[in-house]
Amino acid sequence: MSILTVSPSPHIQTTESVPKLMYGVIIALIPAFLLSTLYFGLGMLVITLTAVVSSVIFEYLIQKYILKVPTNHLDGSAALTGLLLAFCLPANLPIGLVLLGSLFAIGVGKMTFGGLGNNPFNPALLGRVFLFISFPVAMTNYPKPGQWMKYLDAESGATPLSLLSEKTANGVSVPEIMSELPGYMDMFLGKMLGSAGEVAAIALLLGLVYMLWRKIITWHIPVSILLTVAVFTGALFLGNGEKFADPLFHLLTGGLLLGAIFMATDYVTSPMSKKGMLIYGVGIGVLTVLIRVFGAYPEGVQFAILLMNGFTPLINKYVKPKRFGEVKNG
């Protein structure tokens, strides 16, 4: 006689799993990794290998010897954290700082809160911000593309976003600054200074298409972020084109695409409902523009995402999806 087991909802069967989703995101990042390796060569390989391997090892050691819980360091989440962290770093960053960033991302950003599913903030972004605040000189010294066999001794400089912020603060008009920067096609193809997540616009967009096709993410967060940034920077540009850059410049520079596509869409730290995702995305877009244009830092997307990570529980509480079978009164 068969036995019927009755259990509480949800009664959902799916082939998806944490490893499948994590490795799906990693696959989506492969085009960007290949393109950035083409530009930065040895340096990109060194920091990526260091960040990924150390993140996996740190998670294993913390789970096994400190928390004394079953290890799941090979489920892809630690490797993804390391990969995203590497994409936020200059390709000439010393190995010691990469290791420190990985330890902070995994140890403080993830395992302190109980591991995957419990962390309120994106671990890779926390690692990046920690390094940025602690070692600002090293974290703003980006190597020029084309120095394939150079690592620590690579010739470096400032990113287009940093140059824009610095020169506008000194009274130089935006059209003058733009004449000294790479053209938009070069920016789209990644021919400029920056981290791997800044110089691979075309490859990051390919990753977005792949994840949408695989249904790893939905369009709500990345589109709302990018559209909000475009609208607000467009309004500023139309109001004063001598002082403010146009929307296309903001979309193609800095870590906006990496943040909007791969970091803000993190399952754990982003809202669950579609309406909540839109509110979350608009908030990130507005904060990014405010920090970039009026703040002290040329890049604002990482701070914007972390700030909105903090609002995610409130968004989830007050913007809930309609319950199955719910009937409105009246």
C-alpha positions as CSV (number, residue, x, y, z in Angstrom):
1,M,0.0,0.0,0.0
2,S,1.4,3.4,-1.0
3,I,1.8,6.0,1.7
4,L,0.8,9.6,1.0
5,T,3.1,12.1,2.7
6,V,1.4,15.4,3.5
7,S,3.7,18.4,4.0
8,P,3.4,22.1,4.0
9,S,3.8,24.2,0.9
10,P,5.6,25.1,-1.3
11,H,4.9,22.0,-3.5
12,I,7.3,22.8,-6.3
13,Q,9.5,20.5,-8.3
14,T,12.5,22.0,-10.2
15,T,15.7,20.8,-11.7
16,E,17.5,24.0,-10.6
17,S,20.0,23.8,-7.7
18,V,22.5,26.1,-6.1
19,P,25.5,24.6,-8.0
20,K,23.6,24.8,-11.3
21,L,22.7,28.4,-10.8
22,M,26.1,29.5,-9.5
23,Y,28.0,27.8,-12.3
24,G,25.5,29.2,-14.8
25,V,26.5,32.7,-13.7
26,I,30.2,31.7,-14.0
27,I,29.6,30.6,-17.6
28,A,28.0,33.9,-18.3
29,L,31.2,35.6,-17.1
30,I,33.5,33.6,-19.4
31,P,33.3,36.0,-22.4
32,A,34.2,39.0,-20.1
33,F,37.0,37.0,-18.6
34,L,38.4,36.1,-22.0
35,L,38.2,39.7,-23.3
36,S,39.8,41.1,-20.2
37,T,42.6,38.5,-20.4
38,L,43.1,39.6,-24.0
39,Y,43.7,43.1,-22.8
40,F,45.6,42.5,-19.6
41,G,47.2,39.1,-20.1
42,L,49.3,37.8,-17.2
43,G,47.9,40.2,-14.6
44,M,44.3,39.2,-15.2
45,L,45.2,35.5,-15.0
46,V,47.1,36.0,-11.7
47,I,44.4,38.0,-9.8
48,T,41.5,35.8,-11.1
49,L,43.2,32.5,-10.2
50,T,44.3,34.0,-6.8
51,A,40.8,35.3,-6.0
52,V,38.9,32.2,-7.0
53,V,41.1,29.6,-5.4
54,S,41.6,31.6,-2.2
55,S,37.9,32.2,-1.9
56,V,37.1,28.5,-2.1
57,I,39.9,27.6,0.3
58,F,38.9,30.3,2.9
59,E,35.3,29.1,2.8
60,Y,36.4,25.5,3.3
61,L,38.7,26.3,6.2
62,I,36.1,28.6,8.0
63,Q,33.3,26.0,7.7
64,K,35.4,23.1,8.7
65,Y,37.6,24.5,11.5
66,I,35.9,27.6,12.8
67,L,32.1,27.1,12.3
68,K,32.5,23.2,12.4
69,V,29.6,22.7,9.9
70,P,29.4,20.5,6.8
71,T,31.4,22.1,4.0
72,N,29.8,23.2,0.7
73,H,32.8,25.1,-0.7
74,L,32.4,23.5,-4.1
75,D,28.8,24.5,-4.8
76,G,30.1,27.4,-7.0
77,S,29.1,30.3,-4.7
78,A,32.6,30.8,-3.3
79,A,34.2,30.5,-6.8
80,L,31.7,33.1,-8.1
81,T,32.5,35.4,-5.2
82,G,36.2,35.2,-6.1
83,L,35.5,35.7,-9.8
84,L,33.4,38.8,-9.2
85,L,35.9,40.2,-6.8
86,A,38.7,39.7,-9.4
87,F,36.5,41.6,-11.9
88,C,36.4,44.6,-9.6
89,L,40.2,44.8,-9.1
90,P,43.0,46.4,-11.1
91,A,44.9,43.7,-13.0
92,N,48.2,44.8,-11.4
93,L,47.0,44.5,-7.8
94,P,49.6,42.6,-5.6
95,I,48.6,39.0,-4.7
96,G,48.7,39.9,-0.9
97,L,45.9,42.4,-1.4
98,V,43.9,40.0,-3.5
99,L,44.1,37.4,-0.8
100,L,43.1,40.0,1.8
101,G,40.1,41.0,-0.3
102,S,39.0,37.3,-0.7
103,L,39.3,36.7,3.0
104,F,37.2,39.7,3.8
105,A,34.6,38.8,1.2
106,I,34.2,35.2,2.4
107,G,35.0,35.6,6.1
108,V,33.2,38.8,6.9
109,G,30.8,39.3,4.0
110,K,29.5,35.7,3.9
111,M,30.5,33.3,6.6
112,T,30.0,35.8,9.5
113,F,26.3,35.9,8.7
114,G,26.0,32.1,8.5
115,G,27.0,31.4,4.9
116,L,25.1,31.3,1.6
117,G,21.5,32.5,1.9
118,N,22.1,34.5,5.1
119,N,24.4,37.3,4.0
120,P,22.6,40.7,3.8
121,F,25.3,42.3,1.5
122,N,27.0,41.1,-1.6
123,P,30.3,39.5,-0.4
124,A,32.3,40.4,-3.5
125,L,31.3,44.0,-3.3
126,L,32.2,44.1,0.4
127,G,35.6,42.8,-0.4
128,R,36.1,45.4,-3.1
129,V,34.9,48.3,-0.9
130,F,37.2,47.1,1.9
131,L,40.2,47.1,-0.3
132,F,39.2,50.4,-1.9
133,I,38.9,52.2,1.5
134,S,42.0,50.5,2.9
135,F,44.3,50.8,-0.1
136,P,43.0,53.6,-2.3
137,V,46.2,54.2,-4.2
138,A,46.6,50.6,-5.3
139,M,42.9,50.3,-6.0
140,T,42.8,53.3,-8.4
141,N,46.0,52.5,-10.3
142,Y,44.8,50.6,-13.4
143,P,47.2,49.1,-16.0
144,K,47.0,50.1,-19.6
145,P,45.8,47.3,-22.0
146,G,48.3,45.5,-24.2
147,Q,51.0,44.8,-21.6
148,W,50.3,41.0,-21.8
149,M,53.5,39.7,-20.0
150,K,53.6,42.5,-17.4
151,Y,52.0,42.3,-14.0
152,L,53.2,44.4,-11.1
153,D,55.4,46.5,-13.4
154,A,52.7,47.3,-15.9
155,E,52.3,51.0,-16.9
156,S,49.2,52.4,-15.4
157,G,46.9,55.4,-15.3
158,A,43.4,56.7,-14.5
159,T,40.0,55.4,-15.9
160,P,37.8,57.6,-18.0
161,L,35.4,58.0,-15.1
162,S,38.2,59.1,-12.8
163,L,39.5,61.6,-15.3
164,L,36.0,63.1,-15.8
165,S,35.5,63.5,-12.1
166,E,39.0,65.0,-11.6
167,K,38.9,67.4,-14.5
168,T,35.3,68.7,-14.0
169,A,36.2,69.4,-10.4
170,N,39.0,71.6,-11.8
171,G,36.7,73.5,-14.1
172,V,37.5,71.8,-17.4
173,S,34.4,71.4,-19.6
174,V,33.0,68.0,-20.5
175,P,33.5,68.4,-24.3
176,E,37.2,69.2,-23.7
177,I,37.6,66.1,-21.5
178,M,35.7,63.9,-24.0
179,S,38.2,64.9,-26.8
180,E,41.0,63.3,-24.7
181,L,39.1,60.0,-23.9
182,P,38.6,56.9,-26.1
183,G,35.6,57.0,-28.4
184,Y,32.3,55.2,-27.5
185,M,33.1,52.3,-29.8
186,D,36.4,51.8,-28.1
187,M,34.6,52.0,-24.7
188,F,32.1,49.4,-25.9
189,L,34.8,47.0,-27.0
190,G,36.8,47.7,-23.8
191,K,39.8,49.6,-25.2
192,M,40.4,51.8,-22.2
193,L,41.8,51.6,-18.7
194,G,39.8,49.9,-15.9
195,S,39.2,46.7,-14.1
196,A,37.9,43.6,-16.0
197,G,34.4,44.6,-15.1
198,E,34.9,48.0,-16.7
199,V,36.5,47.1,-20.0
200,A,34.2,44.3,-21.2
201,A,30.9,46.0,-22.0
202,I,30.1,43.9,-25.0
203,A,31.0,40.7,-23.2
204,L,29.0,41.5,-20.1
205,L,26.0,42.2,-22.3
206,L,26.5,38.7,-23.9
207,G,26.5,37.3,-20.4
208,L,23.2,39.1,-19.7
209,V,21.6,37.6,-22.8
210,Y,22.8,34.2,-21.7
211,M,21.4,34.5,-18.2
212,L,18.0,35.8,-19.4
213,W,17.9,32.9,-21.9
214,R,18.7,30.4,-19.2
215,K,16.2,32.2,-16.8
216,I,18.9,32.5,-14.2
217,I,17.8,36.1,-13.7
218,T,14.9,38.3,-14.9
219,W,15.2,41.6,-16.7
220,H,13.7,43.7,-13.9
221,I,16.8,44.6,-11.9
222,P,19.4,45.2,-14.7
223,V,17.0,47.1,-17.0
224,S,15.6,49.3,-14.1
225,I,19.2,50.2,-13.0
226,L,20.5,51.0,-16.5
227,L,17.3,52.9,-17.5
228,T,17.3,55.0,-14.4
229,V,21.0,55.9,-14.8
230,A,20.3,56.8,-18.5
231,V,17.2,59.0,-17.6
232,F,18.9,60.9,-14.8
233,T,22.2,61.5,-16.5
234,G,20.3,62.4,-19.7
235,A,18.4,65.0,-17.8
236,L,21.6,66.5,-16.3
237,F,23.3,66.4,-19.7
238,L,20.4,68.2,-21.4
239,G,20.4,70.8,-18.6
240,N,24.1,71.5,-18.8
241,G,26.2,69.6,-21.4
242,E,29.3,71.6,-20.4
243,K,29.3,70.2,-16.9
244,F,27.7,66.8,-17.2
245,A,28.5,63.8,-19.4
246,D,25.9,62.2,-21.6
247,P,24.1,58.9,-20.6
248,L,26.1,56.7,-23.0
249,F,29.3,57.6,-21.3
250,H,27.9,56.7,-17.9
251,L,26.5,53.4,-19.2
252,L,29.8,52.3,-20.8
253,T,32.3,53.4,-18.1
254,G,32.9,52.2,-14.5
255,G,31.5,49.1,-13.1
256,L,27.8,49.9,-13.9
257,L,27.2,47.0,-16.3
258,L,29.0,44.5,-14.1
259,G,27.1,45.7,-11.0
260,A,23.7,45.9,-12.7
261,I,23.9,42.5,-14.4
262,F,25.9,40.3,-12.1
263,M,26.0,41.8,-8.6
264,A,22.7,43.6,-8.0
265,T,20.9,40.4,-9.2
266,D,22.3,38.3,-6.5
267,Y,19.4,36.1,-5.2
268,V,20.2,36.5,-1.5
269,T,20.6,40.3,-1.4
270,S,17.9,41.4,-3.9
271,P,14.1,41.5,-3.5
272,M,11.9,38.5,-4.3
273,S,9.0,40.2,-6.0
274,K,9.1,41.8,-9.5
275,K,7.7,45.1,-8.1
276,G,10.3,45.0,-5.4
277,M,13.1,44.4,-7.9
278,L,12.0,47.5,-9.9
279,I,12.1,49.6,-6.8
280,Y,15.4,48.2,-5.8
281,G,16.8,48.8,-9.3
282,V,15.6,52.4,-9.5
283,G,17.1,53.0,-6.0
284,I,20.5,51.7,-7.2
285,G,20.3,53.8,-10.4
286,V,19.5,57.0,-8.5
287,L,22.2,56.5,-5.9
288,T,24.8,55.7,-8.5
289,V,24.1,58.9,-10.4
290,L,24.1,61.0,-7.1
291,I,27.4,59.5,-6.0
292,R,29.1,59.8,-9.4
293,V,28.0,63.3,-10.2
294,F,27.8,65.0,-6.8
295,G,29.8,62.7,-4.5
296,A,33.4,62.4,-3.6
297,Y,34.0,59.2,-5.5
298,P,34.0,58.9,-9.3
299,E,32.3,55.5,-9.2
300,G,29.1,54.9,-7.2
301,V,27.6,51.7,-8.3
302,Q,29.2,49.5,-5.6
303,F,28.1,51.8,-2.8
304,A,24.7,52.1,-4.3
305,I,24.2,48.3,-4.5
306,L,25.4,47.8,-0.9
307,L,23.1,50.5,0.4
308,M,20.1,49.0,-1.4
309,N,21.1,45.6,-0.1
310,G,20.4,47.0,3.3
311,F,16.9,48.0,2.2
312,T,16.0,44.6,0.7
313,P,14.4,43.2,3.9
314,L,12.1,46.3,4.0
315,I,11.2,46.0,0.3
316,N,10.5,42.3,0.8
317,K,8.3,43.1,3.8
318,Y,6.2,45.8,2.2
319,V,6.2,44.8,-1.4
320,K,4.9,41.2,-1.4
321,P,3.7,39.1,-4.3
322,K,0.0,38.2,-4.4
323,R,-0.6,35.0,-2.6
324,F,-1.9,32.0,-4.5
325,G,-5.7,32.0,-4.3
326,E,-5.9,35.4,-2.7
327,V,-9.2,37.2,-3.4
328,K,-9.4,41.0,-2.8
329,N,-12.2,42.2,-0.5
330,G,-14.9,44.1,-2.3
